[in-house]
Amino acid sequence: MRDRIYLVKRSIGSYEDYHVIDIFATWSKETADRYVEKHNRILEHWLGYMKGFQDNYGYRDEKKCTTAISYRYYEVIDSGQAFIEEIEIR
């Protein structure tokens, strides 16, 4: 009998607009672990890429950004790591 459900979640925003998004639920811990590892690895790549568009103070540099990059910049910068929440069924 399966007695645990694993919720995969991620956070977005900061301070007053911080909230957690539920991505999916699964019975398999391995599936949840694989997704979290993949999500966090891709997020780290995009954070590194988007930091190339920052100025010396850590803000978006208007001279380096196009409109398309500007829309994605804050989405990527505000995204948090994915994580797993375990729920026990009684």
Secondary structure, DSSP 8 states (H G I E B T S, - for coil): ---EEEEEEEEE--GGG-EEEEEEEES-HHHHHHHHHHHHHHHHHHHHHHGGGB-TTSSB-TTT--HHHHHHHHHHHHEEEEEEEEEE--
